[in-house]
Amino acid sequence: MSIEVKDVMGRVAIAVLEDASFADIVAAMKRYAVGAVTVVDADQRPVGVVSEDDLLLKEADPVRSAVPMFESRRQRHEHEKAAGVRAAQLMTSPAITVTPGTPVRDAARLMHARRIKQLPVIDVVTGRIVGTLHQHDVLRVFTRPAAELEADVKAVLADPGAFTVEVDRGVVTISGRVQWSSQRITLVEAIRAVEGVVDVKAQITAGQDDLVIVPPLL
């Protein structure tokens, strides 16, 4: 069973409007204990995100009035943000979003790749924000009930009756026998891909070795 964003997401849409003030943004972050808020337009569609890093530019930026003659586009953009007082001026855009039907594994990869801790969840039809996915929501897949996780592991086995499967705090121990060594590797990889599996301890024997050992290059 593939776990989707809708199965773990927070139903509260943590967002502010484009004209929200600096103080309003800080207050929203404090109220919900988050490090970022989504910026939405009048139709509740995400247009950007304001993070703590964006707000910290107000203090970290060394230039307040004079603009240096030589600066990179990035530096110029940071100066503009530091001078901003409204969400539309402070935000990073466009907003990176997911939908309720996005697989949690894909959302986790997106968070890791973009170095972000939360994602706005939007309705696939209207584009409006319907919730927020946090890192701790994604990590909930590793607290799945053992029986549920065991059922998903057995579902990837071609012949579940040929193996013994035990689950302890996300660690799967599987015992049994396969015909080829390569089947053992494929089986372990398939189990690792099950959402919620922390590790796999394979106690699987193979009748024949079909793996080719390539000698090291001299």
C-alpha positions as CSV (number, residue, x, y, z in Angstrom):
1,M,0.0,0.0,0.0
2,S,1.4,3.4,-1.0
3,I,1.0,6.0,1.7
4,E,0.0,9.3,0.3
5,V,0.2,12.9,1.6
6,K,-3.5,12.9,2.6
7,D,-2.8,10.0,5.0
8,V,-0.3,12.0,7.2
9,M,-0.7,15.7,6.3
10,G,-1.9,18.4,8.8
11,R,-5.3,19.7,8.0
12,V,-4.5,23.2,9.0
13,A,-3.4,25.4,6.2
14,I,-0.7,27.6,7.7
15,A,-0.8,30.6,5.4
16,V,-0.9,34.4,5.3
17,L,-2.1,36.8,2.5
18,E,0.3,38.7,0.3
19,D,-0.2,41.9,2.1
20,A,0.5,40.4,5.6
21,S,2.9,42.5,7.6
22,F,6.3,41.4,8.9
23,A,4.7,41.3,12.4
24,D,1.8,39.2,11.2
25,I,4.1,36.7,9.7
26,V,6.2,36.4,12.9
27,A,3.0,36.0,14.9
28,A,1.7,33.2,12.6
29,M,5.0,31.3,13.0
30,K,4.9,31.7,16.7
31,R,1.2,30.6,16.9
32,Y,1.7,27.4,15.0
33,A,5.4,26.8,16.1
34,V,6.6,26.6,12.5
35,G,9.6,27.9,10.7
36,A,7.8,29.0,7.5
37,V,4.4,30.1,6.3
38,T,2.8,29.9,2.9
39,V,1.8,33.1,1.2
40,V,-1.5,32.9,-0.7
41,D,-3.4,35.1,-3.1
42,A,-7.0,36.3,-2.7
43,D,-8.2,32.9,-4.0
44,Q,-6.2,31.0,-1.4
45,R,-3.7,29.7,-4.0
46,P,0.0,29.5,-2.9
47,V,2.3,32.1,-4.5
48,G,5.3,31.8,-2.3
49,V,6.7,30.9,1.1
50,V,8.2,33.1,3.8
51,S,10.7,31.2,6.0
52,E,12.7,32.2,9.1
53,D,15.7,32.6,6.8
54,D,13.8,35.2,4.8
55,L,12.9,37.2,7.9
56,L,16.5,37.0,9.4
57,L,17.7,39.0,6.4
58,K,16.2,42.0,8.1
59,E,18.9,41.8,10.7
60,A,21.7,40.1,8.7
61,D,21.7,42.4,5.7
62,P,24.4,45.0,6.1
63,V,23.1,47.5,3.6
64,R,20.0,49.5,4.6
65,S,20.1,52.7,2.5
66,A,23.1,52.7,0.1
67,V,23.2,50.2,-2.6
68,P,26.7,48.9,-3.5
69,M,27.9,49.5,-7.1
70,F,29.0,45.9,-7.6
71,E,26.8,43.1,-6.4
72,S,25.4,39.8,-7.6
73,R,21.8,39.2,-8.5
74,R,21.5,37.1,-5.4
75,Q,22.9,39.9,-3.2
76,R,20.5,42.4,-4.8
77,H,17.6,40.1,-4.2
78,E,18.6,39.7,-0.6
79,H,18.8,43.4,-0.1
80,E,15.3,43.8,-1.6
81,K,14.0,41.2,0.8
82,A,15.7,42.8,3.8
83,A,14.0,46.1,2.9
84,G,10.6,44.4,2.6
85,V,7.8,44.8,5.1
86,R,5.0,42.7,3.4
87,A,4.7,39.0,2.7
88,A,4.8,39.6,-1.1
89,Q,8.2,41.4,-0.7
90,L,9.7,38.9,1.8
91,M,8.6,35.6,0.2
92,T,10.5,33.1,-1.9
93,S,8.6,32.2,-5.0
94,P,7.2,30.2,-6.6
95,A,5.8,28.0,-3.9
96,I,6.8,24.4,-4.0
97,T,3.6,22.3,-3.4
98,V,2.3,18.8,-3.3
99,T,-1.3,17.4,-3.6
100,P,-3.1,15.0,-1.3
101,G,-2.5,12.2,-3.7
102,T,1.3,12.7,-3.8
103,P,3.2,9.6,-2.5
104,V,4.8,10.5,0.9
105,R,8.1,9.0,-0.5
106,D,8.0,11.6,-3.3
107,A,7.3,14.4,-0.9
108,A,10.2,13.3,1.3
109,R,12.5,13.4,-1.6
110,L,11.3,16.8,-2.6
111,M,11.9,18.1,1.0
112,H,15.4,16.7,1.0
113,A,16.3,17.9,-2.4
114,R,15.1,21.5,-1.8
115,R,16.1,21.6,1.9
116,I,12.7,22.6,3.1
117,K,10.8,21.5,6.2
118,Q,7.2,21.9,5.1
119,L,5.1,21.9,2.0
120,P,1.8,23.5,1.2
121,V,-0.8,20.9,0.1
122,I,-3.1,22.1,-2.7
123,D,-6.3,20.8,-4.1
124,V,-5.5,19.2,-7.5
125,V,-8.5,20.9,-9.2
126,T,-8.7,24.4,-7.7
127,G,-5.1,24.9,-6.7
128,R,-6.2,26.2,-3.3
129,I,-4.3,25.3,-0.2
130,V,-5.9,22.6,1.9
131,G,-3.3,21.7,4.4
132,T,0.4,21.6,5.3
133,L,2.9,18.7,5.2
134,H,5.6,18.9,7.8
135,Q,8.8,16.8,8.1
136,H,7.4,15.2,11.3
137,D,4.3,14.2,9.3
138,V,6.5,12.3,6.8
139,L,8.3,10.6,9.7
140,R,5.0,9.2,10.9
141,V,5.3,6.4,8.3
142,F,8.0,4.9,10.6
143,T,5.6,4.5,13.4
144,R,3.1,2.3,11.5
145,P,1.6,-0.7,13.4
146,A,3.7,-3.8,13.1
147,A,0.8,-5.8,11.7
148,E,0.1,-3.2,9.0
149,L,3.7,-3.1,8.0
150,E,4.0,-6.9,8.0
151,A,1.0,-7.1,5.7
152,D,2.6,-4.7,3.2
153,V,5.9,-6.6,3.3
154,K,4.1,-9.9,2.5
155,A,2.2,-8.2,-0.3
156,V,5.5,-7.7,-2.2
157,L,6.4,-11.4,-1.9
158,A,5.5,-13.6,-4.8
159,D,5.0,-16.6,-2.5
160,P,4.4,-15.3,1.1
161,G,4.0,-18.8,2.4
162,A,7.6,-19.6,1.6
163,F,8.9,-17.0,4.0
164,T,8.7,-16.1,7.7
165,V,8.4,-12.4,8.3
166,E,8.8,-10.6,11.7
167,V,8.6,-6.9,12.3
168,D,10.0,-5.2,15.3
169,R,10.0,-1.3,15.5
170,G,10.2,-1.0,11.8
171,V,13.0,-3.6,11.3
172,V,11.9,-6.5,9.1
173,T,13.5,-9.9,9.6
174,I,12.7,-12.3,6.8
175,S,13.7,-16.0,6.6
176,G,13.3,-18.5,3.8
177,R,14.9,-19.9,0.6
178,V,15.1,-18.8,-3.0
179,Q,16.4,-20.5,-6.1
180,W,18.9,-17.8,-7.2
181,S,21.2,-15.4,-5.3
182,S,19.9,-12.5,-7.4
183,Q,16.4,-13.2,-6.2
184,R,17.6,-12.6,-2.7
185,I,18.9,-9.1,-3.6
186,T,15.7,-8.2,-5.5
187,L,13.6,-9.3,-2.6
188,V,15.5,-7.3,0.0
189,E,15.3,-4.2,-2.2
190,A,11.5,-4.6,-2.6
191,I,11.1,-4.8,1.1
192,R,13.3,-1.8,1.8
193,A,11.0,0.2,-0.6
194,V,7.9,-0.5,1.6
195,E,7.0,2.7,3.4
196,G,7.8,2.5,7.1
197,V,10.6,-0.1,6.8
198,V,13.6,1.1,8.8
199,D,15.9,-1.9,8.0
200,V,15.9,-5.4,6.6
201,K,17.6,-8.4,8.2
202,A,17.6,-11.1,5.5
203,Q,18.2,-14.7,6.6
204,I,17.5,-16.0,3.1
205,T,19.5,-18.9,1.5
206,A,19.9,-19.5,-2.2
207,G,20.0,-22.8,-4.0
208,Q,22.3,-21.5,-6.8
209,D,24.6,-18.5,-7.2
210,D,24.0,-16.6,-10.5
211,L,25.9,-13.5,-9.5
212,V,29.0,-12.7,-11.6
213,I,32.0,-11.5,-9.7
214,V,33.9,-9.0,-11.8
215,P,37.7,-8.9,-10.9
216,P,39.1,-5.6,-10.0
217,L,40.9,-3.6,-12.7
218,L,44.7,-3.6,-12.4
